[in-house]
């Protein structure tokens, strides 16, 4: 592939930044730093340029679409068959859907297409080298700072990659985190997940993504390229034995019981079959240390129920690149750039992470959530706020401040209408029937 002619076999190589991990976060960071004039090595353990992450919802939230546009990826993704969904959520009171045009759309493209595309584009970026088949074995240090890595290829040949900035972009189980001794906090997960690609059965609201909040369980349908739909379920852990016994049968039964959900009994499961993940412990790491930065799941690996991993991979890549690029050009101190990135990461994602980890325990909806969810079914303004938050375009504090008073008034009017004869109210009162 272009940009990867040097195989990294032996010796010492020097760069402005070395990125460990050649998937979404790593390649996006490399492209942005390369465009900013930095010399970048992407060190990827898989030797296959077509490798991709297999267990993933592939749903890129609307919050990350501006980053895709900046990377000049959105049009190629659409040309490859990407679907542009909105988000619809089925809660116990009905469907939540913002009025058309009120909320930005996300992107769905299978990782089997997206990952190779991104890797190829990173390798074609001036200043970027993508080196495949290189497994990191050691983190180098100099004066108390991380100063690069040592990687070994499949033949056992080791190469030293020196750089003032090392970037961990190697996912939830990051080797860089372990080798560098980065501390982490974990939060338990009370659910498990099974999912697979089906064809022949399209969800009711396609091409939009549909999510069923079954309190406390969850299921979803993500229409994507090639006429396929990713169907996934996330039950609580007490139901794990029935899924382990017969995952496909349990999956079909699960969707059969979901309200307003399609039956999958006539659908065809692709050859990839059903994939499952049992341990989904939430992992939180400080995203920077001297000479080190973490992006994507390496920094924050949260509950996949909300489909935020892909979007946050792109967004954290952009935040880091913008924060450190001046220093890599010699226009400032690198540690100042890392501090800027750390603050931005905490400010943009801290509130979301807290709320996600709280719900990941497997608990049922709490009264404030029930208030907002039920009002979002009845009031398009609440639905718009809810969807804007659900697609991570605003944080939880802003969502609560704007949605809670409106939700309380909406439900009060709804209750009054019910007592007066079952009339839910008029659209002019800010109330409408379920979408």
Residue pairs with C-beta under 8 A, 6 or more apart in sequence:
1 49
1 119
1 120
1 123
1 130
2 120
2 123
2 124
3 122
3 123
3 124
3 125
3 128
3 129
3 130
4 123
4 129
4 130
4 131
4 132
6 129
6 131
7 131
7 153
8 41
8 43
8 131
8 134
8 151
8 153
8 159
8 161
9 153
9 157
9 159
10 157
10 158
10 159
11 159
11 160
12 159
12 160
12 161
12 162
13 41
13 159
13 160
13 161
13 162
14 162
14 163
15 38
15 39
15 40
15 41
15 129
15 161
15 162
15 163
16 33
16 38
16 39
16 40
16 163
16 164
16 165
16 328
17 33
17 38
17 39
17 40
17 41
17 163
17 164
17 165
17 166
17 167
17 324
17 328
18 40
18 41
18 43
18 148
18 149
18 161
18 162
18 163
18 165
18 166
18 167
19 26
19 29
19 30
19 40
19 41
19 42
19 43
19 167
19 169
20 26
20 43
20 136
20 149
20 166
20 167
20 168
20 169
20 170
20 174
20 175
20 176
21 42
21 43
21 44
21 168
21 169
21 170
21 171
21 174
21 296
21 298
22 42
22 43
22 44
22 46
22 119
22 122
22 130
22 132
22 169
23 44
23 52
23 53
23 115
23 118
23 119
23 169
23 171
23 296
23 313
24 114
24 115
24 118
24 296
24 310
24 313
24 314
24 317
25 169
25 295
25 296
25 297
25 298
25 313
25 314
25 316
25 317
26 42
26 44
26 122
26 167
26 169
26 170
26 295
26 296
26 317
27 42
27 118
27 119
27 121
27 122
27 130
28 67
28 71
28 118
28 122
28 313
28 314
28 317
28 318
29 167
29 169
29 295
29 317
29 320
29 321
30 40
30 42
30 122
30 125
30 128
30 130
31 71
31 121
31 122
31 125
31 128
32 70
32 71
32 317
32 318
32 321
32 322
32 325
33 40
33 127
33 128
33 321
33 324
33 325
33 328
34 40
34 122
34 125
34 126
34 127
34 128
35 125
35 126
36 321
36 325
36 328
36 329
37 127
37 325
37 328
37 329
38 127
38 325
38 328
38 329
39 127
40 127
40 128
40 129
41 128
41 129
41 131
41 161
41 163
42 122
42 123
42 128
42 129
42 130
42 131
43 131
43 134
43 136
43 149
43 151
43 161
44 51
44 119
44 130
44 131
44 132
44 133
44 134
45 133
45 134
45 135
45 136
45 170
46 132
46 133
47 132
47 133
47 154
48 132
49 116
49 119
49 120
49 132
50 112
50 115
50 116
51 115
51 116
52 111
52 112
52 114
52 115
52 116
53 111
53 115
53 171
54 111
54 272
54 275
55 195
55 275
55 277
56 111
56 304
56 309
56 310
57 195
57 220
57 222
57 230
57 232
57 304
57 307
57 309
57 310
58 108
58 109
58 110
58 111
58 114
58 222
58 224
58 230
58 310
59 85
59 106
59 108
59 209
59 222
59 307
59 310
60 68
60 106
60 107
60 108
60 109
60 310
60 311
60 314
61 106
61 307
61 308
61 310
61 311
61 391
61 392
61 393
62 103
62 104
62 105
62 106
62 391
62 392
62 393
63 311
63 315
63 391
63 392
63 393
64 106
64 107
64 310
64 311
64 312
64 314
64 315
65 74
65 104
65 105
65 106
65 107
67 314
67 315
67 317
67 318
68 74
68 77
68 107
68 314
70 318
71 121
71 314
73 117
73 118
73 121
74 107
76 117
76 121
77 107
77 109
77 114
77 117
78 84
80 109
80 113
80 114
80 117
80 225
81 109
81 113
81 224
81 225
81 226
82 107
82 108
82 109
82 224
82 225
83 107
83 108
83 109
83 207
83 223
83 224
83 225
84 105
84 106
84 107
84 108
84 207
85 105
85 106
85 107
85 108
85 207
85 208
85 209
85 222
85 223
86 97
86 98
86 103
86 105
86 106
86 208
86 209
86 387
87 103
87 106
87 208
87 209
87 211
87 387
87 390
87 391
88 95
88 96
88 97
88 205
88 208
88 209
88 210
88 211
88 435
89 95
89 96
89 97
89 210
89 211
89 212
89 213
89 373
89 376
89 386
89 387
89 390
90 96
90 210
90 211
90 212
90 213
90 258
90 259
90 260
90 261
91 213
91 215
91 373
91 374
91 376
91 377
92 213
92 215
92 373
92 374
93 373
93 374
93 377
93 378
93 434
94 377
94 433
94 434
94 435
95 260
95 377
95 434
95 435
96 373
96 376
96 377
96 383
96 386
96 387
96 435
97 205
97 208
97 383
97 387
97 435
98 380
98 383
98 384
98 386
98 387
98 388
99 380
99 383
99 384
102 380
102 384
102 387
103 384
103 387
103 388
103 391
103 393
104 391
104 393
106 209
106 311
106 391
108 207
108 209
108 222
108 223
108 224
108 225
108 230
109 224
109 225
110 197
110 224
110 225
110 226
110 228
113 225
119 130
122 128
122 130
123 129
123 130
131 151
133 153
133 154
134 151
134 152
134 153
134 159
135 151
135 152
135 153
135 175
136 149
136 150
136 151
136 170
136 175
136 176
136 179
137 150
137 151
137 152
137 158
137 179
138 149
138 150
138 179
139 146
139 148
139 149
139 150
139 166
139 176
139 179
139 180
140 146
140 147
140 148
140 149
140 150
140 160
140 162
141 147
144 290
145 290
145 291
145 292
146 166
146 180
146 289
146 290
146 291
146 292
147 162
147 163
147 164
147 166
147 291
148 160
148 161
148 162
148 163
148 166
149 160
149 161
149 166
149 176
149 179
150 158
150 159
150 160
150 161
151 158
151 159
151 161
152 158
152 159
153 159
164 291
164 328
164 334
165 291
165 292
165 293
165 324
165 328
165 334
166 176
166 180
166 291
166 292
166 293
167 292
167 293
167 294
167 295
167 320
168 174
168 176
168 177
168 180
168 182
168 292
168 293
168 294
168 295
168 298
168 299
169 294
169 295
169 296
169 298
169 313
169 317
170 176
170 298
171 296
171 297
171 298
171 301
172 283
172 297
172 298
172 301
174 285
174 294
174 297
174 298
176 182
176 292
176 294
176 298
177 184
177 285
177 294
177 298
180 289
180 292
182 285
182 286
182 289
182 292
182 294
183 285
183 286
184 283
184 284
184 285
185 283
185 284
185 285
186 281
186 282
186 283
186 284
187 281
187 282
187 284
187 357
187 360
188 281
188 282
188 360
188 361
189 279
189 280
189 281
189 282
189 303
189 360
189 361
189 362
190 216
190 236
190 237
190 360
190 361
190 362
190 363
191 216
191 217
191 218
191 234
191 235
191 236
191 237
191 280
191 303
191 305
191 360
191 362
192 234
192 235
192 237
192 240
192 243
192 276
192 277
192 278
192 280
193 232
193 233
193 234
193 276
193 277
193 280
193 304
193 305
194 232
194 233
194 243
194 247
194 250
194 251
194 274
194 275
194 276
195 230
195 231
195 232
195 233
195 274
195 275
195 276
196 230
196 231
196 232
196 251
196 269
196 270
196 272
196 273
196 274
196 275
197 224
197 228
197 229
197 230
197 231
197 269
197 270
197 272
198 228
198 229
198 230
198 231
198 264
198 267
198 268
198 269
198 270
199 226
199 227
199 228
199 229
199 267
199 268
199 270
200 266
200 267
200 268
201 229
201 262
201 263
201 264
201 266
201 267
202 223
202 229
202 262
203 210
203 221
203 223
203 229
203 261
203 262
204 210
204 260
204 262
206 221
206 223
206 229
207 223
208 223
209 220
209 221
209 222
209 223
209 307
210 220
210 221
210 261
211 218
211 219
211 220
212 218
212 219
212 220
212 258
212 259
212 261
213 365
213 373
214 258
215 364
215 365
216 236
216 362
216 363
216 364
216 365
217 233
217 234
217 235
217 236
217 239
218 233
218 234
218 305
219 231
219 232
219 233
219 234
219 254
219 255
219 258
219 261
220 230
220 231
220 232
220 307
221 229
221 230
221 231
221 232
221 261
221 262
222 229
222 230
222 232
222 307
223 229
224 230
228 270
231 251
231 255
231 264
231 267
233 251
233 254
233 255
234 305
235 243
235 254
236 362
237 362
239 250
240 278
242 250
243 250
243 251
243 276
247 274
247 276
248 269
248 274
251 264
251 274
252 263
252 264
252 265
255 261
255 262
255 263
255 264
256 263
256 264
256 265
277 304
280 303
280 304
280 360
282 301
282 302
282 303
282 353
282 356
282 357
282 360
283 297
283 300
283 301
284 300
284 353
284 357
285 294
285 298
285 299
285 300
286 342
287 293
287 294
287 295
287 299
287 300
287 316
287 341
287 342
287 345
288 294
288 338
288 339
288 341
288 342
290 335
290 338
291 334
293 320
293 324
293 338
293 341
295 313
295 316
295 317
295 320
296 309
296 312
296 313
296 316
296 317
297 309
297 313
299 316
299 345
300 312
300 316
300 345
300 349
300 353
301 309
302 308
302 309
302 352
302 353
302 356
302 357
302 360
303 356
303 357
303 359
303 360
305 356
305 359
305 360
306 356
306 390
308 352
308 356
308 392
311 392
312 349
312 392
315 348
316 345
316 349
319 341
319 344
319 345
319 348
320 341
323 337
323 338
323 340
323 341
323 344
324 334
324 337
324 338
324 341
325 337
326 332
326 337
327 333
327 334
327 336
327 337
328 334
348 395
351 395
351 396
351 397
352 392
352 395
352 396
354 396
355 396
365 373
368 400
368 404
371 404
371 407
371 408
371 411
372 382
372 386
372 403
372 404
372 407
373 386
374 407
374 411
375 382
375 403
375 406
375 407
375 408
375 410
375 411
375 414
376 382
376 383
376 385
376 386
376 403
376 407
377 383
377 434
377 435
378 410
378 411
378 414
378 424
378 425
378 431
378 432
378 433
378 434
379 406
379 407
379 410
379 430
379 431
379 432
380 432
381 406
381 430
382 403
382 406
382 407
382 410
383 435
385 394
385 399
385 402
385 403
385 406
386 399
386 403
388 394
388 399
389 395
389 396
389 398
389 399
389 403
406 430
409 430
410 430
410 431
413 425
413 429
413 430
413 431
414 424
414 425
414 431
417 423
417 424
417 425
417 431
418 424
424 431
424 433
425 431
